[in-house]
Amino acid sequence: MALTDRINLLKANTERANRQLRENENRLTQFLEAMPVGVIVQDTNMKLFYFNQLVRKLLHIPNHSVRLDPASGRTLAEAIEDFPLYVARTQQKYPFECIPLVRALHGESATADDIEVHLGDKRIPLEVWSRPIFDEQGNVTYAISAFRDITQRRETESELEEYHRHLERLVAERTAELAKANEQLQQDLIKRQQAEEALQTANAELQRRVDELATLNRITQTMTTITNLQPALEFAAEAITHCFDGFSTGISLFNEAHTERTVEV
């Protein structure tokens, strides 16, 4: 094969390869543009290599702005000056070395949902996923990062947190009410126990008084019986006295008669 033919064949193969490469790049770009998340690609020099249109939309970047244009050659650190990153719900700047895209350049797959980007008068919470891209030798050549706006999720979480706090307040209030009711019940039980003890004491005292009255009644009855027997006893005593008097008289007569007989003899 002639040299000219070889050169022409090489050109044709190169053009075909370039065309295939462009087609692959266009297809990849279409895939990245169709993704429902913002996508940023950064090279090992930390220069922005690519970002899709959703990044512009999320960060409110005009189409012709060079603030985040890959062609501008700006690095991620320079871009962050225009789009400051903060730790969510704080005034603390997000540590540069902890940014998932930076971590991916060191070969680490990283995610984060505690990042907020400052845009004008508001801050947008982001969820970020970053992965390193390796060449055939296993070296990191790029880092790709996908992120999305999680404002709605944060609002839902805030609502849930507020709802939980509301439930906790209700539980605390209900617990306090139950504790108060339980305390009142305990006091009522103590009062009832004291009342029962007082009633038992009163019943015992009443029984003692009843027993005393019964004893007094028996004594009264005995005294009444004795009083009723008094005339009979007096009559019996008088009869006994008469008997003794008669007996004494009889003995006296007997003694006199015996004395007379003795004299006659």
Secondary structure, DSSP 8 states (H G I E B T S, - for coil): --HHHHHHHHHHHHHHHHHHHHHHHHHHHHHHHHSSSEEEEEETTSBEEEE-HHHHHHHT--TT--TT-GGGT-BHHHHHHHS-EEETTSS-B--GGGSHHHHHHTT--EEEEEEEEEETTEEEEEEEEEEEEE-TTS-EEEEEEEEEE-HHHHHHHHHHHHHHHHHHHHHHHHHHHHHHHHHHHHHHHHHHHHHHHHHHHHHHHHHHHHHHHHHHHHHHHHHHHHHHHHHHHHHHHHHHHHHHHHHHHHHHHHHHHHHHHHHH-
